[in-house]
Amino acid sequence: MGVTCVSQMPVAEGKSVQQTVELLTRKLEMLGAEKQGTFCVDCETYHTAASTLGSQGQAGKLMYVMHNSEYPLSCFALFENGPCLIADTNFDVLMVKLKGFFQSAKASKIETRGTRYQYCDFLVKVGTVTMGPSARGISVEGMKLGASSRWC
C-alpha cells in the first residue's frame, strides 16, 4: 500500500465528460501506461429518520455507505463527523432492517466507474462520476505503489 490522492478533474472546454475521459486515457496510454482492468465505487447516502430526532429543529445526521470493487467482500460506512465502519457486504441487508433509524436519501446514489492503469510505480484510475443516468464529473486517483525494479 502506498500514498493515494483522489482528485476531481475539470471537463475540457468544449468537450463532454466522456470525451474528456477518453482524452485522459489516450494520454496515459501514450505515456506507456498499461491497462490493469476496471474499477467501480458507489456511495449511497442515508439520513437519520425523523422518529429518531428527539427535539424539534434538531438536525439529522448523514451516513454514507460505500462499496469498492477493489474490496469486493467489504462495505464501508462513514458517519457525518464520526467514525468510519468497515463491515462485510451484508451490511446493506442490515440497513434495510434499520429503516426506522436510517432512511435512504432520495436519488442519492453516486457511482464512479472507469479503467485502472499502471505506469511505473503508480496506479492511476480514471473514472466517470454518475448520479442516476447522467454523468456529473471525472475522478482521477493516483496511488504510489512500492518501489519496483521496472524502469520507466
C-alpha positions, -999 to +999 in steps of 0.1 A: +000+000+000+012+035-008+001+071-008-032+078-026-046+110-039-081+113-054-090+145-074-119+159-093-108+166-129-123+195-148-141+187-181-121+200-211-136+231-226-160+223-255-159+185-246-183+162-228-174+142-197-169+110-218-147+128-244-125+142-216-122+107-201-112+093-235-086+121-239-071+113-205-069+076-211-053+082-245-026+104-229-019+077-203-016+050-229+007+073-250+029+076-219+032+038-218+007+031-190-008-005-191-044-012-186-050-032-154-087-037-156-117-018-144-130-004-111-163+008-096-170+027-064-206+035-054-219+056-025-254+058-011-265+085+014-287+077+044-301+102+069-314+097+104-352+090+104-374+117+117-386+094+145-351+093+160-348+131+163-357+140+198-365+177+198-378+199+171-352+217+150-326+191+157-305+185+125-303+149+113-270+131+108-259+117+075-242+083+068-225+073+036-224+036+027-198+028+000-187-003-020-154-006-038-146-032-064-110-032-051-125-047-018-154-069-030-161-085+004-163-052+023-187-024+028-176+010+042-198+033+062-188+069+071-208+087+097-210+125+094-184+139+119-180+104+133-163+071+129-157+050+098-170+015+098-157-014+077-181-044+075-189-073+052-212-069+022-242-080+043-242-045+058-267-035+031-292-060+045-287-046+080-295-011+066-329-024+054-336-037+089-326-003+104-350+017+082-367+030+114-334+047+123-318+054+089-336+062+056-320+062+022-320+098+008-339+101-025-318+100-057-286+099-036-267+071-052-235+082-068-211+060-087-176+061-103-167+036-130-135+035-150-103+019-160-072+012-139-037+018-154-002+011-141+025+035-150+059+026-135+053+027-097+019+044-100-016+030-102-039+055-119-076+052-120-097+074-144-134+072-139-167+088-148-188+100-119-225+094-124-256+102-104-286+083-118-283+082-156-263+114-160-225+119-159-216+145-133-178+146-135-145+129-137-124+114-109-087+106-111-070+086-084-032+083-083-015+058-060+022+055-054+030+018-052+060+002-036+093+007-055+098-018-083+128-028-103+109-018-135+123+013-153+100+038-169 
